[in-house]
Amino acid sequence: MIAQRALDHELVPKAELVPMDEAKAILKKLNVAPWQLPWIRAQDPLIKALGAKPGSVVRIYRKSPTAGEIIFYRIVVSG
């Protein structure tokens, strides 16, 4: 419960797990291999709250003063 309230803070970006079939399509569109995505550790509080496992792709929405909202993709790694 406490972790969920911490994730609702305005400075914590919104994030979601990407379904595997959608992740494959995104990787193909970006022309990258999974290991070429920026990494995020499985021990990160955001990743723990999502229940993501190593190998999962996470979509993170960040607010930008110039672009509005930007989508980032991260691959979960152990550690």
VMD Tcl script that draws the C-alpha trace (Angstrom):
set ca {
  {0.00 0.00 0.00}
  {2.76 2.44 0.91}
  {4.64 1.60 -2.31}
  {1.55 2.35 -4.40}
  {1.14 5.77 -2.76}
  {4.79 6.53 -3.50}
  {4.21 5.69 -7.18}
  {1.35 8.18 -7.33}
  {3.75 11.06 -6.60}
  {3.88 13.73 -9.31}
  {7.63 13.24 -9.84}
  {7.35 9.49 -10.44}
  {6.74 8.83 -14.14}
  {3.82 6.68 -15.25}
  {4.97 3.24 -16.39}
  {3.47 0.04 -17.71}
  {4.56 -3.39 -18.86}
  {4.55 -3.88 -22.62}
  {2.94 -7.15 -23.77}
  {5.52 -9.46 -25.40}
  {3.96 -9.36 -28.89}
  {3.82 -5.56 -28.78}
  {7.41 -5.42 -27.48}
  {8.59 -7.48 -30.46}
  {6.81 -5.07 -32.84}
  {8.37 -2.05 -31.10}
  {11.87 -3.56 -31.26}
  {11.38 -4.29 -34.96}
  {10.11 -0.75 -35.63}
  {13.09 0.76 -33.76}
  {15.44 -1.75 -35.46}
  {17.12 -2.70 -32.17}
  {17.78 -5.87 -30.21}
  {16.39 -6.07 -26.67}
  {19.85 -5.66 -25.10}
  {20.25 -2.35 -26.97}
  {17.42 -0.73 -25.02}
  {18.42 1.22 -21.91}
  {18.43 -1.05 -18.87}
  {16.45 -0.77 -15.67}
  {17.16 -3.08 -12.75}
  {14.59 -5.52 -11.39}
  {15.26 -4.06 -7.92}
  {14.03 -0.59 -8.97}
  {10.96 0.28 -6.85}
  {8.94 1.13 -9.96}
  {9.74 -2.24 -11.54}
  {8.94 -4.09 -8.32}
  {5.56 -2.34 -8.15}
  {4.80 -3.36 -11.76}
  {5.83 -6.95 -11.05}
  {8.17 -6.98 -14.05}
  {10.74 -9.74 -14.45}
  {14.13 -9.65 -16.19}
  {13.59 -9.60 -19.95}
  {10.37 -7.58 -19.73}
  {10.01 -4.34 -21.64}
  {8.60 -1.35 -19.77}
  {7.06 1.76 -21.30}
  {7.71 4.93 -19.29}
  {5.86 8.19 -19.90}
  {7.75 11.33 -18.91}
  {6.59 14.91 -18.98}
  {8.73 17.33 -20.96}
  {8.43 21.12 -20.87}
  {9.16 21.32 -24.60}
  {7.66 18.14 -26.05}
  {4.71 17.57 -23.71}
  {4.98 13.85 -23.05}
  {7.76 11.51 -24.15}
  {7.68 7.71 -24.20}
  {10.80 5.77 -23.21}
  {11.32 2.02 -23.37}
  {13.50 0.11 -20.91}
  {14.41 -3.56 -20.63}
  {14.41 -5.08 -17.16}
  {17.69 -6.71 -16.13}
  {18.45 -8.69 -13.00}
  {20.10 -6.96 -10.11}
}
mol new
graphics top color blue
foreach p $ca { graphics top sphere $p radius 0.5 }
foreach p [lrange $ca 0 end-1] q [lrange $ca 1 end] { graphics top cylinder $p $q radius 0.2 }
display resetview
